[in-house]
Amino acid sequence: MSGDKLETGVASDAEGSLDNLSLSSVQPILSNNAQDNDKGESEDTRNHLDAANGEEGEESDPILDRYFRACQKGDLKTVKEMIEGGIININEDYDPIEKVTGLHWASINNRLSVVSYLVANGADVNAKAGTLHAPPLHWAARYGYVYIVHYLLAHGADATLEDDQGFNLLHLSVNSSNIMLVQYVLFFVVSKGIIDVDCQDPNGRTPLLWAAYQGDSLTVDSLLRFGAHPKVPDSGGFTPLHWGTLKGQPHVLMYLIQSGGDFFLKTNDGKDCFTIAKEMNTVHSLTEALNHCGFNPEGYPYKKYFGKSYHAKLTTFFIPWIFLGIAFGLFAHIHPLIALPITLVFGIASIKALNNFVLTSYGRTGVTPLSLLRTPLYAGVFSGSVFWLVCVWVRKVLPMTLVEEFWSNLALTILIFSVGYHFVKLLKEDSGCVPPERDYEKIRDTVSELLKVGKYDTRHFCIESWIRKPLRSRFSSLNGTLIARFDHYCPWIYNDVGLKNHKRFLYFVALIEVAVWIFAHLCLEYFDELEDNYDDYNGDLKCFLIGDSELCAGLTYDLFTTLILLWAVFQSIWVGCLVFVQAFQIFKGVTNYEYSKLMRDNKRINIDPAVANEFFSTAPEDLDADLTTESRVTDIDTTAPDSRRRPLPRLNESRRCFGTFCAITGMDQWIMILKEAVGMSREALGSSQTSQSSFPTDYGWKTNIKDFWLLSDKTAPMWQRVFYSPVTSRALLGGQEVNYYELYNYPEKI
């Protein structure tokens, strides 16, 4: 029987191939994805009824066909007319062959208004139908329709029923690959003990095994967090790790290995994960997962040279101090053409040493790759730069400029201590972590509330911390939780920048900028003193291009200090750009992340909405048009960056400005703002309006500035409101005090 959507399942042929699988001749195996083409069919095709009695050579019932079509399309008016007019008997509204009811058709097409009407009028919520004899609950679950599942369960549907394949609600939810439905079933069914998280189908396959085979890393992670066992084998001796290896999704393998999956365990036909990987050409994925989890390609743990992850991080932090000193020393004492290759070799060797001997001792959780960008390395580069700057200033510059430049030296002393203080605070400070929820009852209440308003998706519910996601927040893999008013991850402070440390961060970079230019002024005075001292012996001094300036004296008489000066000035250039970018974004009332996200999303305006359903939203069209429209208009996406959304088509974005350099210095934001200012972005978007007008957090520049710089506590002295950072979740937005941990609607604009 076919229609708008047909009852789907793991094809029997596919099941047979799973039962009798020999990896030496393995073929692509069909699961729930076998029916994916059904989802992509045109509306006309999907609305066609292929009645079962027609297939048997009998004429279809036109009245029943009309009723089924109304259920499929959500035509509640027609459904009411036919039932209340006595045309259709609610207790016999099924076809004579497969017994498929109107409730089945409404459920599989996500027609909540029809479902609720039929159930209210006595439709059997547990009626089994179709070739697999499945209830409406299963038909909805296969396609991830969590709102239908929620309604049916609340009105008597039996979650423990199995179809002829032996699949229950949890199996089918996993097959849907909709993480929102999977977590709903885990919280509302599994956590109550109604279904076991390791329930097995007739072939011994658990939901975790199916999720691993499907390559669904989000579902694998969720099942493991609910206690799913990664070593439960099926009838063929295949564990979830074996099936994950067959599929070759690295994140799935990472989660399973981290949870104790045994890659040496053999199946009934004597094959371990390494053999399967070779036969299925997934060796690269398995090796990547093993390496991420601290194992070599043969499956043996890498040697750890540090007893604690903390010690490895300290080593990473201090290595740049040594490297910078050696590099500056080489360039100061030998010819640059010789110093350059030596420095490059030393730098490459240092990076390899970090990767091979230090990073192996880091504690690793989750699937975020452990790159040097996610270590204290760049914080070490900054602190090492400050260290050598202070060394040359105290040892050389200060003694020769103290009398003539007393106040400048005093100012630099204060600035250096201030920069050091703020740097240490930023390394350790809470950036605005929103506490996760672990009380299942409270989580169920949150999910129920979101279902009522049509916002149960990854845009509004954090599938990692299990709370309603506040506006302007984003999940941080570094801190393992949502960060309120998230701005960006800064490798130079090895921390996220958010609500509670954003103001300190701005003071920090501003102080750096001022300190560098005072240091530059003092260095030039120092070079002038050197020139005066050496003139008595060497006469006039001239350099190519720069003549007889103070810098020429520095290059001639104290190259080490000159190199430190040039390095500091170079750093100040991009820091100045960062200050400009941050000031612009404060002026517009947005964060770095929000601005970047909006610019990226505007480039996707021509992407098919069906393809771009990246938030796993299945809110029915007939739930509440006003509510669902509001959720689209008022929210800026605050989703996590790491595979927490369906992948969108790649945009043709070139990584200009040396790619990684732009990312770690913030130059990409500066270029983006310049493009916006001169209209380049408008041309790219094909629009006459700038994207800036779309910011819901822009309350006018005066209000935006007050929102950022002033604490919400109006009883505090003004100097405290300006210089102190928030210590609670409360701050100003639109001139009003809001709780950023519970910010679900923006204050109205006046």
Secondary structure as the mmCIF struct_conf table of DSSP 4:
data_model
#
loop_
_struct_conf.conf_type_id
_struct_conf.id
_struct_conf.beg_label_comp_id
_struct_conf.beg_label_asym_id
_struct_conf.beg_label_seq_id
_struct_conf.end_label_comp_id
_struct_conf.end_label_asym_id
_struct_conf.end_label_seq_id
STRN STRN1 SER A 2 SER A 2
BEND BEND1 GLY A 3 LYS A 5
BEND BEND2 VAL A 10 VAL A 10
HELX_RH_AL_P HELX_RH_AL_P1 SER A 12 ASP A 19
TURN_TY1_P TURN_TY1_P1 ASN A 20 ASN A 20
HELX_RH_3T_P HELX_RH_3T_P1 LEU A 23 SER A 25
BEND BEND3 SER A 31 SER A 31
HELX_RH_3T_P HELX_RH_3T_P2 ASN A 32 GLN A 35
HELX_RH_AL_P HELX_RH_AL_P2 ASP A 36 LYS A 39
TURN_TY1_P TURN_TY1_P2 GLY A 40 GLY A 40
BEND BEND4 GLU A 41 GLU A 41
HELX_RH_AL_P HELX_RH_AL_P3 GLU A 43 ARG A 46
TURN_TY1_P TURN_TY1_P3 ASN A 47 ASN A 47
STRN STRN2 ASP A 50 ASP A 50
HELX_RH_AL_P HELX_RH_AL_P4 ALA A 52 GLU A 55
TURN_TY1_P TURN_TY1_P4 GLU A 56 GLY A 57
HELX_LH_PP_P HELX_LH_PP_P1 GLU A 58 SER A 60
HELX_RH_AL_P HELX_RH_AL_P5 PRO A 62 LYS A 73
TURN_TY1_P TURN_TY1_P5 GLY A 74 GLY A 74
HELX_RH_AL_P HELX_RH_AL_P6 LEU A 76 GLU A 84
TURN_TY1_P TURN_TY1_P6 GLY A 85 GLY A 86
BEND BEND5 ILE A 87 ILE A 88
HELX_RH_3T_P HELX_RH_3T_P3 ILE A 90 GLU A 92
STRN STRN3 TYR A 94 TYR A 94
TURN_TY1_P TURN_TY1_P7 PRO A 96 GLU A 98
STRN STRN4 THR A 101 THR A 101
HELX_RH_AL_P HELX_RH_AL_P7 GLY A 102 ILE A 108
TURN_TY1_P TURN_TY1_P8 ASN A 109 ASN A 110
HELX_RH_AL_P HELX_RH_AL_P8 LEU A 112 ALA A 120
TURN_TY1_P TURN_TY1_P9 ASN A 121 GLY A 122
TURN_TY1_P TURN_TY1_P10 VAL A 125 ASN A 126
STRN STRN5 ALA A 129 ALA A 129
TURN_TY1_P TURN_TY1_P11 GLY A 130 HIS A 133
STRN STRN6 ALA A 134 ALA A 134
HELX_RH_AL_P HELX_RH_AL_P9 PRO A 136 ARG A 142
TURN_TY1_P TURN_TY1_P12 TYR A 143 GLY A 144
HELX_RH_AL_P HELX_RH_AL_P10 VAL A 146 ALA A 154
TURN_TY1_P TURN_TY1_P13 HIS A 155 GLY A 156
TURN_TY1_P TURN_TY1_P14 ALA A 159 THR A 160
TURN_TY1_P TURN_TY1_P15 ASP A 164 GLN A 165
HELX_RH_AL_P HELX_RH_AL_P11 LEU A 169 SER A 176
TURN_TY1_P TURN_TY1_P16 SER A 177 SER A 177
HELX_RH_AL_P HELX_RH_AL_P12 ILE A 179 VAL A 185
HELX_RH_PI_P HELX_RH_PI_P1 LEU A 186 VAL A 190
TURN_TY1_P TURN_TY1_P17 SER A 191 GLY A 193
BEND BEND6 ILE A 194 ILE A 195
TURN_TY1_P TURN_TY1_P18 VAL A 197 ASP A 198
TURN_TY1_P TURN_TY1_P19 PRO A 202 ASN A 203
HELX_RH_AL_P HELX_RH_AL_P13 PRO A 207 GLN A 214
TURN_TY1_P TURN_TY1_P20 GLY A 215 GLY A 215
HELX_RH_AL_P HELX_RH_AL_P14 SER A 217 ARG A 225
TURN_TY1_P TURN_TY1_P21 PHE A 226 GLY A 227
TURN_TY1_P TURN_TY1_P22 PRO A 230 LYS A 231
TURN_TY1_P TURN_TY1_P23 SER A 235 GLY A 236
BEND BEND7 GLY A 237 GLY A 237
HELX_RH_AL_P HELX_RH_AL_P15 PRO A 240 LYS A 247
TURN_TY1_P TURN_TY1_P24 GLY A 248 GLY A 248
HELX_RH_AL_P HELX_RH_AL_P16 PRO A 250 GLN A 258
TURN_TY1_P TURN_TY1_P25 SER A 259 GLY A 260
TURN_TY1_P TURN_TY1_P26 PHE A 263 PHE A 264
TURN_TY1_P TURN_TY1_P27 ASN A 268 ASP A 269
BEND BEND8 GLY A 270 GLY A 270
HELX_RH_AL_P HELX_RH_AL_P17 CYS A 273 MET A 280
TURN_TY1_P TURN_TY1_P28 ASN A 281 ASN A 281
HELX_RH_AL_P HELX_RH_AL_P18 VAL A 283 HIS A 292
TURN_TY1_P TURN_TY1_P29 CYS A 293 GLY A 294
STRN STRN7 PHE A 295 PHE A 295
TURN_TY1_P TURN_TY1_P30 PRO A 297 GLU A 298
BEND BEND9 GLY A 299 GLY A 299
HELX_LH_PP_P HELX_LH_PP_P2 TYR A 300 TYR A 300
STRN STRN8 PRO A 301 PRO A 301
HELX_LH_PP_P HELX_LH_PP_P3 TYR A 302 LYS A 304
BEND BEND10 TYR A 305 TYR A 305
BEND BEND11 GLY A 307 LYS A 308
HELX_RH_AL_P HELX_RH_AL_P19 SER A 309 HIS A 333
BEND BEND12 ILE A 334 ILE A 334
HELX_RH_AL_P HELX_RH_AL_P20 PRO A 336 ALA A 353
HELX_RH_PI_P HELX_RH_PI_P2 LEU A 354 VAL A 358
HELX_RH_3T_P HELX_RH_3T_P4 LEU A 359 SER A 361
BEND BEND13 TYR A 362 TYR A 362
BEND BEND14 GLY A 366 VAL A 367
HELX_RH_3T_P HELX_RH_3T_P5 LEU A 372 ARG A 374
BEND BEND15 THR A 375 THR A 375
TURN_TY1_P TURN_TY1_P31 PRO A 376 PRO A 376
HELX_RH_AL_P HELX_RH_AL_P21 LEU A 377 VAL A 392
HELX_RH_PI_P HELX_RH_PI_P3 TRP A 393 VAL A 397
HELX_RH_AL_P HELX_RH_AL_P22 LEU A 398 THR A 401
TURN_TY1_P TURN_TY1_P32 LEU A 402 GLU A 405
HELX_RH_AL_P HELX_RH_AL_P23 PHE A 406 LYS A 428
BEND BEND16 GLU A 429 GLU A 429
STRN STRN9 CYS A 433 VAL A 434
HELX_LH_PP_P HELX_LH_PP_P4 PRO A 435 PRO A 436
HELX_RH_AL_P HELX_RH_AL_P24 TYR A 440 LYS A 452
TURN_TY1_P TURN_TY1_P33 VAL A 453 GLY A 454
BEND BEND17 ASP A 457 ASP A 457
TURN_TY1_P TURN_TY1_P34 THR A 458 HIS A 460
STRN STRN10 PHE A 461 PHE A 461
TURN_TY1_P TURN_TY1_P35 ILE A 463 SER A 465
BEND BEND18 ILE A 467 ILE A 467
STRN STRN11 ARG A 468 ARG A 468
HELX_LH_PP_P HELX_LH_PP_P5 LYS A 469 PRO A 470
TURN_TY1_P TURN_TY1_P36 LEU A 471 ARG A 472
STRN STRN12 ARG A 474 SER A 476
TURN_TY1_P TURN_TY1_P37 SER A 477 GLY A 480
STRN STRN13 THR A 481 ILE A 483
TURN_TY1_P TURN_TY1_P38 ALA A 484 ARG A 485
STRN STRN14 HIS A 488 CYS A 490
TURN_TY1_P TURN_TY1_P39 PRO A 491 TYR A 494
STRN STRN15 ASN A 495 VAL A 497
TURN_TY1_P TURN_TY1_P40 LEU A 499 ASN A 501
HELX_RH_AL_P HELX_RH_AL_P25 HIS A 502 ASN A 538
STRN STRN16 CYS A 543 CYS A 543
TURN_TY1_P TURN_TY1_P41 PHE A 544 ILE A 546
STRN STRN17 GLY A 547 GLY A 547
TURN_TY1_P TURN_TY1_P42 ASP A 548 ASP A 548
BEND BEND19 SER A 549 SER A 549
HELX_RH_AL_P HELX_RH_AL_P26 GLU A 550 TYR A 557
HELX_RH_AL_P HELX_RH_AL_P27 LEU A 559 LYS A 588
TURN_TY1_P TURN_TY1_P43 GLY A 589 GLY A 589
HELX_RH_AL_P HELX_RH_AL_P28 ASN A 592 ASN A 602
TURN_TY1_P TURN_TY1_P44 LYS A 603 ASN A 606
BEND BEND20 ILE A 607 ILE A 607
TURN_TY1_P TURN_TY1_P45 PRO A 609 ALA A 612
TURN_TY1_P TURN_TY1_P46 GLU A 614 PHE A 615
TURN_TY1_P TURN_TY1_P47 GLU A 621 ASP A 622
BEND BEND21 LEU A 623 LEU A 623
HELX_RH_AL_P HELX_RH_AL_P29 ALA A 625 THR A 634
HELX_LH_PP_P HELX_LH_PP_P6 ASP A 635 ASP A 637
BEND BEND22 PRO A 641 SER A 643
BEND BEND23 ARG A 645 ARG A 645
HELX_LH_PP_P HELX_LH_PP_P7 ARG A 646 LEU A 651
TURN_TY1_P TURN_TY1_P48 CYS A 657 GLY A 659
HELX_RH_AL_P HELX_RH_AL_P30 THR A 660 THR A 665
TURN_TY1_P TURN_TY1_P49 GLY A 666 GLY A 666
HELX_RH_AL_P HELX_RH_AL_P31 MET A 667 VAL A 678
TURN_TY1_P TURN_TY1_P50 GLY A 679 GLY A 679
HELX_RH_AL_P HELX_RH_AL_P32 MET A 680 LEU A 685
TURN_TY1_P TURN_TY1_P51 GLY A 686 GLY A 686
BEND BEND24 SER A 688 GLN A 689
HELX_RH_3T_P HELX_RH_3T_P6 SER A 691 SER A 694
TURN_TY1_P TURN_TY1_P52 PRO A 696 THR A 697
HELX_RH_AL_P HELX_RH_AL_P33 TRP A 701 TRP A 709
BEND BEND25 LEU A 710 LEU A 710
BEND BEND26 SER A 712 SER A 712
TURN_TY1_P TURN_TY1_P53 LYS A 714 THR A 715
BEND BEND27 ALA A 716 ALA A 716
HELX_RH_AL_P HELX_RH_AL_P34 MET A 718 PHE A 723
HELX_LH_PP_P HELX_LH_PP_P8 TYR A 724 PRO A 726
BEND BEND28 VAL A 727 SER A 729
STRN STRN18 ARG A 730 LEU A 733
TURN_TY1_P TURN_TY1_P54 GLY A 734 GLY A 735
STRN STRN19 GLN A 736 ASN A 739
HELX_RH_3T_P HELX_RH_3T_P7 TYR A 740 GLU A 742
BEND BEND29 ASN A 745 ASN A 745
HELX_LH_PP_P HELX_LH_PP_P9 TYR A 746 LYS A 749
#
